[in-house]
Every structure is written in structure tokens, then in C-alpha cells.
Amino acid sequence: MTTPRETEIRALLASRADAQQTKDIDRLMSFYAADAVYYDVVPPLRFTGTEEIRRNFLRWFDGYVGPISLETHDVTLATSGDTAFAHMLHRDSGERKGGLQASIWVRESVCLQRSNGTWSITHEHISIPIDPATMTVWLPSDKDQLA
């Protein structure tokens, strides 16, 4: 049975994904706490505070000619009081600048805190799977399935 907290968090995550796909930076940033910490796969790897996180998202948006496609899979939530954790997989695709058209899988963990009735992302961690034989990003083919 889904709890009201889980329903709120799933709605936040869905709205956040929509903001990412449409490159709506202001709506996207509204989900982050002012002192949020964001770990990404690109240097400098750690982004602290909404100004740094905003610049990182704008960099990501700029890599695409149009909208970004994010298929979210396997969302798992854990909540306790005013704290929540979520982890999920995203299949990230779209028309990228430079001609790369391959989809990539992205693993994501999100920590949230509720204050004054509003949930905010306080910590996020992104990782991309690699092919250990070549130490390069693993790009799935149509036959590849989720773990």
C-alpha cells in the first residue's frame, strides 16, 4: 500500500523528470534545497548549492538539440518522518549535439527532506554503468534488459 508521503515523492520525481525533459530550468531547480549536494559523472563530480547545480543542468541541457527523453524504471522509496530516499534507473536518450544518438542508462539515488510541508532534494547521486573490459560507458542495445 502506498503511503501519502510516497505519493507526494512520486509526484515530485515525475514533475522533476518532466522539467528535465522539457529543459525547464526554473521548475527543475524548485525541487532542490538551497544547500543541496549533487554528485555527477562529469567534473568536478561534486556540485554544491543551487547555483552550481543549475550550471551543471544547463550544461547537460546544452548537450541536446531538442528535448531529453528520460524513461524512469524501478523506483524504490523509503520514508521515515520528514526524510525520504529514492533510487531508480533512467534510460536517457534524445538528439545530442555532435551526432551521438545512443541511449545511456543512468543510475540515480535521491535524498529528500520535508520542511514546512514541502519536500526538497538535499542530495543526489548519478552514476553511469561502464563496460569493465574496455572501461568505457556501457551503451545498451535493443536486446539489453534492465538488471
C-alpha positions as CSV (number, residue, x, y, z in Angstrom):
1,M,0.0,0.0,0.0
2,T,1.3,3.4,-1.0
3,T,1.6,6.0,1.8
4,P,0.7,9.7,1.4
5,R,4.4,10.5,1.7
6,E,5.3,8.1,-1.1
7,T,2.5,9.6,-3.3
8,E,4.0,13.1,-2.7
9,I,7.5,12.0,-3.5
10,R,6.5,10.1,-6.6
11,A,4.6,13.2,-7.9
12,L,7.7,15.3,-7.2
13,L,10.0,12.9,-9.0
14,A,7.6,12.8,-12.0
15,S,7.3,16.6,-12.1
16,R,11.1,16.8,-11.9
17,A,11.6,14.4,-14.8
18,D,9.2,16.4,-16.8
19,A,11.1,19.6,-16.1
20,Q,14.3,17.8,-17.1
21,Q,12.8,16.5,-20.4
22,T,11.5,20.0,-21.3
23,K,14.6,21.7,-20.1
24,D,12.6,23.9,-17.7
25,I,15.5,25.0,-15.5
26,D,13.5,27.2,-13.1
27,R,10.9,24.5,-12.4
28,L,13.7,21.9,-12.1
29,M,15.6,24.0,-9.6
30,S,12.5,24.5,-7.5
31,F,12.8,20.9,-6.3
32,Y,16.3,21.4,-4.8
33,A,17.2,22.7,-1.3
34,A,19.5,25.8,-1.3
35,D,22.3,23.7,0.2
36,A,21.8,20.6,-1.9
37,V,24.8,18.4,-2.9
38,Y,24.8,16.8,-6.3
39,Y,27.3,14.1,-7.4
40,D,27.5,13.7,-11.2
41,V,29.6,11.7,-13.6
42,V,31.3,14.9,-15.1
43,P,33.9,17.0,-13.5
44,P,34.1,18.5,-10.9
45,L,31.9,15.5,-9.8
46,R,30.5,17.3,-6.8
47,F,28.2,20.3,-7.2
48,T,27.1,22.2,-4.0
49,G,24.2,24.7,-3.8
50,T,21.6,25.6,-6.4
51,E,23.9,27.9,-8.4
52,E,26.4,25.1,-9.1
53,I,23.7,22.5,-9.7
54,R,21.8,24.9,-12.1
55,R,25.0,25.4,-14.1
56,N,25.5,21.7,-14.3
57,F,21.9,21.1,-15.5
58,L,22.3,23.9,-18.1
59,R,25.5,22.1,-19.3
60,W,23.5,18.9,-19.6
61,F,20.6,20.6,-21.4
62,D,23.0,22.2,-23.9
63,G,24.3,18.8,-25.0
64,Y,20.9,18.1,-26.6
65,V,19.4,19.6,-29.8
66,G,15.9,19.3,-28.5
67,P,14.1,17.7,-25.6
68,I,15.6,14.9,-23.5
69,S,13.9,11.6,-23.2
70,L,14.0,10.0,-19.8
71,E,12.3,6.7,-19.2
72,T,12.3,6.1,-15.4
73,H,12.4,2.5,-14.2
74,D,12.4,0.6,-10.9
75,V,11.7,3.5,-8.5
76,T,12.2,2.4,-4.9
77,L,11.3,4.6,-2.0
78,A,12.0,4.6,1.7
79,T,10.4,7.2,4.0
80,S,10.6,7.9,7.7
81,G,9.1,11.1,9.1
82,D,10.4,14.1,7.2
83,T,13.2,12.1,5.4
84,A,13.0,10.0,2.3
85,F,15.3,8.2,0.0
86,A,14.7,7.1,-3.6
87,H,16.7,5.2,-6.1
88,M,15.9,4.4,-9.8
89,L,17.2,3.8,-13.3
90,H,16.7,6.2,-16.2
91,R,17.2,5.5,-19.9
92,D,18.4,8.8,-21.2
93,S,18.1,9.5,-24.9
94,G,17.5,12.3,-27.4
95,E,19.2,14.1,-30.3
96,R,22.5,15.1,-29.0
97,K,24.8,17.7,-30.4
98,G,27.7,16.2,-32.2
99,G,25.7,13.3,-33.6
100,L,25.7,10.8,-30.8
101,Q,22.3,9.1,-30.8
102,A,22.9,6.2,-28.4
103,S,20.7,5.7,-25.3
104,I,22.5,5.5,-21.9
105,W,21.4,4.0,-18.6
106,V,21.8,6.3,-15.6
107,R,21.5,5.1,-12.0
108,E,20.2,7.7,-9.5
109,S,19.9,8.0,-5.8
110,V,18.0,10.9,-4.2
111,C,17.7,12.0,-0.6
112,L,14.8,14.3,0.3
113,Q,13.9,16.3,3.4
114,R,10.4,17.8,4.2
115,S,10.3,21.2,5.8
116,N,7.1,23.2,6.3
117,G,5.1,20.6,4.4
118,T,7.3,20.8,1.3
119,W,9.8,18.1,0.1
120,S,13.1,19.2,-1.3
121,I,16.0,17.3,-2.7
122,T,19.0,17.6,-0.4
123,H,21.4,15.1,-2.0
124,E,21.5,13.4,-5.4
125,H,24.0,10.9,-6.8
126,I,24.2,10.0,-10.5
127,S,26.3,7.1,-12.0
128,I,26.6,5.6,-15.4
129,P,27.5,1.9,-15.8
130,I,30.7,1.0,-17.6
131,D,32.0,-1.9,-19.6
132,P,34.8,-3.3,-17.4
133,A,36.5,-4.9,-20.3
134,T,37.0,-1.5,-22.1
135,M,36.5,1.0,-19.2
136,T,34.1,2.9,-21.4
137,V,30.4,3.9,-20.9
138,W,28.2,0.9,-21.4
139,L,25.7,1.7,-24.2
140,P,22.8,-0.7,-24.3
141,S,21.5,-2.3,-27.4
142,D,17.8,-3.1,-28.1
143,K,18.3,-6.6,-26.8
144,D,19.7,-5.5,-23.4
145,Q,17.3,-5.7,-20.4
146,L,17.3,-3.9,-17.1
147,A,19.1,-5.6,-14.2
